[in-house]
């Protein structure tokens, strides 16, 4: 049984981890700098790269350990997995990235563009936890 206080705690922890991830990985004013910062983070230390994505590990914990298989929570997990996989793909394809550099530097990343993923992920996660708490 999932009551309101536990639901709020689970959502609050996830939101704090999303803010932490936003702060640690959202460096750069254009798309090229954003991607290269994540590549540098990965090349510096794979462990540091993983710890900069703590919200994904927490999400996996919520899904597997707590057995919360709500559709919106699984969708958030899949989107976060694809996000991390894309960063790792570019880390291994630095030549492709260099060819795209002029185009990627033209894509400016404002604060609102950077905040879209954390906001959507937190809202979907909250909706999933609310659905579980409501019908439990």
N, C-alpha and C positions, 0 to 999 in steps of 0.2 A: 504494500500500500504506500502510495506516494502522496504525502500531504503537502500543503502549501509552503510551509517553512523549508522543507527539504527541497522542494522544487525551486524556490527562490535561491537557496544556497547553491544548487547545481548550476543554475543559470548565471548567478553572480560569479562563480569561479570561472565558468567558460568566458564570460564577458571580460573579466580581468586578464585572462590568458590571451584573448584576442587583442586587447589593448597592448599588452606586452609584445605580442608578435608584430603588431603594427609599428610600434616604436623601434623594434630591433631590425625590421626588414624593409621599411619604407624609406630608404635613403635615396636621394637623387631627385632632380627636377624634371628629368625626361626618362623615357622608357629605356633607353640604352644604359644610362647610369644606374637605374633601378636593377636591371638584369645583371650588369657587371658587378654591382655591390653584392648581390646574392651569390654570384659565381666566386667572388673573392672570399666570401664567408664560407662557402663550401670547400674551397681549396685550402683555406687556412686550417680548418678542422671540421671533419664530418660530424663529430659530436657537437660542436658549437652550432653547426647548421641544424642538426636535429633539435637542439634545445631552443633554437629560435622559432621552432614550430611546436611549442608545447600544447597549443590548443588542439592540434591534430591528435597528439598522443592522449590527451584528456578525452577527446571525442571518441577515440577507439576504446578507451576504458569504459566510458558510459555505455557504448553500444554492446561491448562484449561482456564485461563484468556485471553490469546492472541489467543486461538483457533488454535494453530499450531499442526495439527494432522499428520505431516509428519512421514512416516514409521520409518526412522532412529531415530527420536526424541523419538518416542514411544518405540522403541527397547532399547534405552539408559535408559529410565524410568523403563522398565521391568527388565533390568539387575541390575540397582541400587536397585530396590525393592527387588530382590532376594538376593543381597549382604547384605542388611540390615536384611532381614528375616533370612538369614543363621547365622548372628551374634547373633540375638535374639534367634534362636534355640539353639545355643551352650550355650548361657547364661542360658537357662533353663535345659540343659542336661550336667551339669558339670561332672556327673559320667561317661558319655560316653567319654567326653574329657579326663578325667584322665586315662581311659583305653587305649586311643590312644596316650597318651603323649610320649612314647618312639618313636613312628613312626613320630609324628608331629615335634618332636625336631630335627629329622634328615633332615627335609626339610628346607634348608637354603633359606632365602629371601634376595636377593641382591637388590640394588637400582633399577636396570632395571626391575626386576620382580615386584617390588612394583609400578613402574611407568606405567606398561602396562595398567591397568584399566583407570587411568586418561587420558592417551594419547588417547586410543581408544574411550572413552566416549566423549572427547572434539572433536575429529575428526568426529565422527558420528553426534554429535550435530551441528557442523559447517556445515557439508554436508546438514543436514536437513534445517538449516536456509538459507543456500545458495540456496537450491532448492525452498524454499518459496519465497525468494527475487527475484530469477530469473524469476519465473512464475507469480509473482504478478502484 
